[in-house]
């Protein structure tokens, strides 16, 4: 089975939805940020403090490349994973890519108390999120096979939509003569 890869901004629900989706499909779930922490033995804020964002992005690239070469996973990526062209290519090759799209307001609400978000440790988190989304949204869209809105929707409803959209995608691939893994 091809991987299902969730992309989108922080606070879009990638980890929550990914866990539910994996359970529903009886697949293993991998969160690329958690995988980085397991491999390094350090949390994301510590990596940012010691190695900077560039050091973190190098580690992120290695994890994404590894995960995308596996099969039968639901993968939740970090919000900035799409910034590197080689990551975007790995994501495209690695499975069906689902962009979980959400508003700045929803991101602020979902990340307000989370201290594990180094990029949001700023005076104006709204401005940071707006700037990130402006840069990243076109990249998310360029990689996505499916775009799903998550604002004000229960995670199980989002999972149901993803399952339906994936079924449609697979039917379309079969009718095009594309081989499915």
C-alpha contacts under 8 A as a table, 3 or more apart, distances in Angstrom:
res1	aa1	res2	aa2	distance
1	X	71	X	6.18
1	X	72	X	4.88
1	X	180	X	7.96
1	X	181	X	5.46
2	X	71	X	5.69
2	X	72	X	5.54
2	X	73	X	7.52
2	X	94	X	7.44
2	X	95	X	5.11
2	X	96	X	6.95
2	X	180	X	7.67
2	X	181	X	5.69
3	X	68	X	7.46
3	X	70	X	7.71
3	X	71	X	5.56
3	X	72	X	5.02
3	X	73	X	4.80
3	X	74	X	5.78
3	X	75	X	7.25
3	X	94	X	6.33
3	X	95	X	4.43
3	X	96	X	6.23
4	X	72	X	7.83
4	X	73	X	6.36
4	X	74	X	4.76
4	X	75	X	6.21
4	X	95	X	5.56
4	X	96	X	4.92
4	X	97	X	6.07
4	X	98	X	7.25
5	X	74	X	5.85
5	X	75	X	4.69
5	X	76	X	6.06
5	X	77	X	7.34
5	X	91	X	7.24
5	X	94	X	7.77
5	X	95	X	6.44
5	X	96	X	6.00
5	X	97	X	4.73
5	X	98	X	6.00
6	X	14	X	5.91
6	X	18	X	7.13
6	X	74	X	7.60
6	X	75	X	6.01
6	X	76	X	4.83
6	X	77	X	6.18
6	X	97	X	5.99
6	X	98	X	4.91
6	X	99	X	6.01
6	X	100	X	6.80
7	X	14	X	6.91
7	X	76	X	6.55
7	X	77	X	5.62
7	X	78	X	7.24
7	X	79	X	6.70
7	X	81	X	7.95
7	X	82	X	7.99
7	X	97	X	7.05
7	X	98	X	6.11
7	X	99	X	4.89
7	X	100	X	6.16
7	X	140	X	6.86
8	X	12	X	6.25
8	X	14	X	7.29
8	X	77	X	7.86
8	X	78	X	7.70
8	X	79	X	5.45
8	X	99	X	5.38
8	X	100	X	5.13
8	X	101	X	6.09
8	X	137	X	7.99
8	X	140	X	6.52
9	X	12	X	5.68
9	X	78	X	7.63
9	X	79	X	4.45
9	X	80	X	7.52
9	X	100	X	7.74
9	X	101	X	7.39
9	X	102	X	7.55
9	X	107	X	7.82
9	X	133	X	7.09
10	X	13	X	7.62
10	X	78	X	7.16
10	X	79	X	5.28
10	X	107	X	6.59
10	X	111	X	7.59
11	X	14	X	7.57
11	X	102	X	7.90
11	X	106	X	7.17
11	X	107	X	4.60
11	X	108	X	7.54
11	X	110	X	5.35
11	X	111	X	5.87
12	X	100	X	5.90
12	X	101	X	6.37
12	X	102	X	5.52
12	X	106	X	7.69
12	X	107	X	6.48
12	X	150	X	6.59
13	X	16	X	5.35
13	X	17	X	5.74
13	X	18	X	7.95
13	X	100	X	7.34
13	X	150	X	7.43
13	X	155	X	7.67
14	X	17	X	5.36
14	X	18	X	5.57
14	X	76	X	5.43
14	X	77	X	7.41
14	X	100	X	6.97
15	X	18	X	4.94
15	X	19	X	6.12
15	X	31	X	6.60
15	X	76	X	5.74
16	X	19	X	5.43
16	X	20	X	6.51
16	X	155	X	7.17
17	X	20	X	5.16
17	X	21	X	5.95
17	X	155	X	5.71
17	X	156	X	7.51
17	X	158	X	7.34
17	X	159	X	6.39
18	X	21	X	5.05
18	X	22	X	6.00
18	X	29	X	6.75
18	X	74	X	6.17
18	X	75	X	6.84
18	X	76	X	6.16
19	X	22	X	5.19
19	X	23	X	6.21
19	X	29	X	6.02
19	X	74	X	7.82
20	X	23	X	5.14
20	X	24	X	6.16
20	X	155	X	7.85
20	X	156	X	7.31
20	X	159	X	7.07
21	X	24	X	5.07
21	X	25	X	6.16
21	X	74	X	7.33
21	X	159	X	5.85
22	X	25	X	5.15
22	X	26	X	5.62
22	X	27	X	4.78
22	X	28	X	5.99
22	X	29	X	5.66
22	X	73	X	7.48
22	X	74	X	5.68
23	X	26	X	4.91
23	X	27	X	6.40
23	X	28	X	7.84
24	X	27	X	7.89
27	X	72	X	6.07
27	X	73	X	5.66
27	X	74	X	6.65
28	X	72	X	7.05
28	X	73	X	5.10
28	X	74	X	6.29
29	X	73	X	5.78
29	X	74	X	4.84
29	X	75	X	5.98
29	X	76	X	7.90
30	X	34	X	7.69
30	X	35	X	7.08
30	X	73	X	6.97
30	X	74	X	6.27
30	X	75	X	4.88
30	X	76	X	6.35
31	X	34	X	5.28
31	X	35	X	6.11
31	X	75	X	5.72
31	X	76	X	4.66
31	X	77	X	6.16
32	X	35	X	4.94
32	X	36	X	6.22
32	X	60	X	7.11
32	X	63	X	6.44
32	X	64	X	6.67
32	X	75	X	7.02
32	X	76	X	6.10
32	X	77	X	5.13
32	X	78	X	6.50
33	X	36	X	5.10
33	X	37	X	6.40
33	X	44	X	7.34
33	X	60	X	7.40
33	X	77	X	6.94
33	X	78	X	6.14
34	X	37	X	5.01
34	X	38	X	6.19
35	X	38	X	5.04
35	X	39	X	6.13
35	X	63	X	7.07
36	X	39	X	5.18
36	X	40	X	6.07
36	X	44	X	7.88
36	X	59	X	6.70
36	X	60	X	6.67
36	X	63	X	6.69
37	X	40	X	5.25
37	X	41	X	5.45
37	X	42	X	5.20
37	X	43	X	5.20
37	X	44	X	6.61
38	X	41	X	5.26
38	X	42	X	7.33
42	X	46	X	6.35
42	X	47	X	6.70
43	X	46	X	5.45
43	X	47	X	6.44
43	X	116	X	7.92
44	X	47	X	5.08
44	X	48	X	6.24
44	X	56	X	7.73
44	X	116	X	6.64
44	X	117	X	7.80
44	X	118	X	7.65
45	X	48	X	5.07
45	X	49	X	6.12
45	X	116	X	5.89
45	X	117	X	6.94
45	X	118	X	5.56
46	X	49	X	4.99
46	X	50	X	6.08
47	X	50	X	5.26
47	X	51	X	5.47
47	X	52	X	6.75
47	X	55	X	7.41
47	X	56	X	6.15
48	X	51	X	5.45
48	X	52	X	4.30
48	X	53	X	5.35
48	X	55	X	7.33
48	X	56	X	6.18
48	X	118	X	7.03
49	X	52	X	5.65
51	X	54	X	7.04
51	X	55	X	4.76
51	X	56	X	6.63
52	X	55	X	5.42
52	X	56	X	6.48
53	X	56	X	5.04
53	X	57	X	6.08
54	X	57	X	5.04
54	X	58	X	6.31
55	X	58	X	5.22
55	X	59	X	6.49
56	X	59	X	5.17
56	X	60	X	6.08
57	X	60	X	4.82
57	X	61	X	6.04
57	X	81	X	7.77
58	X	61	X	5.16
58	X	62	X	6.49
59	X	62	X	5.26
59	X	63	X	6.39
60	X	63	X	5.20
60	X	64	X	6.11
60	X	81	X	7.19
61	X	64	X	5.18
61	X	65	X	6.05
61	X	81	X	7.55
61	X	87	X	6.26
62	X	65	X	5.23
62	X	66	X	6.25
63	X	66	X	5.13
63	X	67	X	6.07
64	X	67	X	5.14
64	X	68	X	5.91
64	X	77	X	7.77
64	X	87	X	6.86
64	X	90	X	7.30
64	X	91	X	7.71
65	X	68	X	5.37
65	X	69	X	6.47
65	X	87	X	7.13
65	X	90	X	6.04
66	X	69	X	5.41
66	X	70	X	6.95
67	X	70	X	5.40
67	X	75	X	7.64
67	X	94	X	7.99
68	X	71	X	7.49
68	X	90	X	6.24
68	X	91	X	6.44
68	X	93	X	7.40
68	X	94	X	4.32
68	X	95	X	7.31
69	X	94	X	6.21
70	X	73	X	7.31
70	X	94	X	7.80
77	X	81	X	6.40
78	X	81	X	5.46
79	X	82	X	7.39
80	X	83	X	5.64
80	X	136	X	7.49
81	X	84	X	6.70
81	X	87	X	6.44
81	X	88	X	7.66
82	X	85	X	7.12
82	X	87	X	6.08
82	X	88	X	5.40
82	X	136	X	7.16
82	X	139	X	6.20
82	X	140	X	6.56
83	X	87	X	7.51
83	X	88	X	7.59
83	X	136	X	7.00
83	X	139	X	7.26
84	X	87	X	5.25
84	X	88	X	6.43
85	X	88	X	5.06
85	X	89	X	6.28
86	X	89	X	5.09
86	X	90	X	6.20
87	X	90	X	4.99
87	X	91	X	6.07
88	X	91	X	5.09
88	X	92	X	6.21
88	X	143	X	6.46
89	X	92	X	5.13
89	X	93	X	6.24
90	X	93	X	5.19
90	X	94	X	5.71
91	X	94	X	4.89
91	X	95	X	6.73
91	X	97	X	6.95
91	X	143	X	7.42
92	X	95	X	6.34
92	X	96	X	7.34
92	X	97	X	6.87
92	X	143	X	6.21
92	X	144	X	7.97
96	X	144	X	7.77
96	X	145	X	6.18
96	X	166	X	7.96
97	X	143	X	6.82
97	X	144	X	4.91
97	X	145	X	5.25
97	X	146	X	6.60
98	X	144	X	5.49
98	X	145	X	6.04
98	X	146	X	4.90
98	X	147	X	5.83
98	X	148	X	7.17
98	X	162	X	7.85
99	X	140	X	6.30
99	X	141	X	7.08
99	X	144	X	5.62
99	X	145	X	7.82
99	X	146	X	6.23
99	X	147	X	4.70
99	X	148	X	6.15
100	X	147	X	6.20
100	X	148	X	5.14
100	X	149	X	5.94
100	X	150	X	6.28
101	X	147	X	6.77
101	X	148	X	5.92
101	X	149	X	4.79
101	X	150	X	6.05
101	X	151	X	7.78
102	X	106	X	6.43
102	X	107	X	6.98
102	X	149	X	5.95
102	X	150	X	5.56
102	X	151	X	5.37
103	X	106	X	5.23
103	X	107	X	6.31
103	X	151	X	6.65
104	X	107	X	4.98
104	X	108	X	6.13
104	X	126	X	6.99
104	X	129	X	6.51
104	X	130	X	6.70
105	X	108	X	5.16
105	X	109	X	6.25
106	X	109	X	5.08
106	X	110	X	6.10
106	X	151	X	6.37
106	X	152	X	7.79
107	X	110	X	5.18
107	X	111	X	5.97
107	X	129	X	7.87
108	X	111	X	5.34
108	X	112	X	5.57
108	X	125	X	7.54
108	X	126	X	6.97
109	X	112	X	5.50
110	X	113	X	7.89
111	X	114	X	5.20
111	X	117	X	7.97
114	X	117	X	6.40
115	X	118	X	7.31
115	X	121	X	7.63
117	X	120	X	5.54
117	X	121	X	6.94
118	X	121	X	5.46
119	X	122	X	7.16
119	X	128	X	7.52
120	X	125	X	5.33
120	X	128	X	6.83
120	X	129	X	7.80
121	X	125	X	7.27
122	X	125	X	5.79
122	X	128	X	7.71
124	X	127	X	5.47
124	X	128	X	6.55
125	X	128	X	4.96
125	X	129	X	6.08
126	X	129	X	5.16
126	X	130	X	6.05
127	X	130	X	5.06
127	X	131	X	6.12
128	X	131	X	5.25
128	X	132	X	6.14
129	X	132	X	5.08
129	X	133	X	6.04
130	X	133	X	5.20
130	X	134	X	6.13
131	X	134	X	5.17
131	X	135	X	6.46
132	X	135	X	5.32
132	X	136	X	5.93
133	X	136	X	4.98
133	X	137	X	5.31
134	X	137	X	5.91
134	X	138	X	7.70
135	X	138	X	6.92
135	X	139	X	7.59
136	X	139	X	5.14
136	X	140	X	6.14
137	X	140	X	5.08
137	X	141	X	6.18
138	X	141	X	5.11
138	X	142	X	6.10
139	X	142	X	5.00
139	X	143	X	6.45
140	X	143	X	5.49
140	X	144	X	6.08
141	X	144	X	5.20
141	X	147	X	7.56
144	X	147	X	6.52
146	X	165	X	7.15
146	X	166	X	7.91
148	X	158	X	7.40
148	X	161	X	7.65
148	X	162	X	7.26
149	X	158	X	7.80
150	X	153	X	5.54
150	X	154	X	7.92
150	X	155	X	7.75
150	X	158	X	6.47
153	X	157	X	6.52
153	X	158	X	6.75
154	X	157	X	5.41
154	X	158	X	6.63
155	X	158	X	5.06
155	X	159	X	6.20
156	X	159	X	4.96
156	X	160	X	6.20
157	X	160	X	5.10
157	X	161	X	6.35
158	X	161	X	5.13
158	X	162	X	6.21
159	X	162	X	5.03
159	X	163	X	6.18
160	X	163	X	5.18
160	X	164	X	6.29
161	X	164	X	5.13
161	X	165	X	6.06
162	X	165	X	5.07
162	X	166	X	5.96
163	X	166	X	5.14
163	X	167	X	6.19
164	X	167	X	5.15
164	X	168	X	6.34
165	X	168	X	5.05
165	X	169	X	6.13
166	X	169	X	4.88
166	X	170	X	6.14
167	X	170	X	5.19
167	X	171	X	6.26
168	X	171	X	5.14
168	X	172	X	6.20
169	X	172	X	5.10
169	X	173	X	6.17
170	X	173	X	4.95
170	X	174	X	6.17
170	X	180	X	7.80
171	X	174	X	5.16
171	X	175	X	6.22
172	X	175	X	5.14
172	X	176	X	6.17
173	X	176	X	5.07
173	X	177	X	6.32
173	X	178	X	5.12
173	X	179	X	7.44
173	X	180	X	7.60
174	X	177	X	5.04
174	X	178	X	5.58
174	X	179	X	7.01
174	X	180	X	7.56
175	X	178	X	7.50
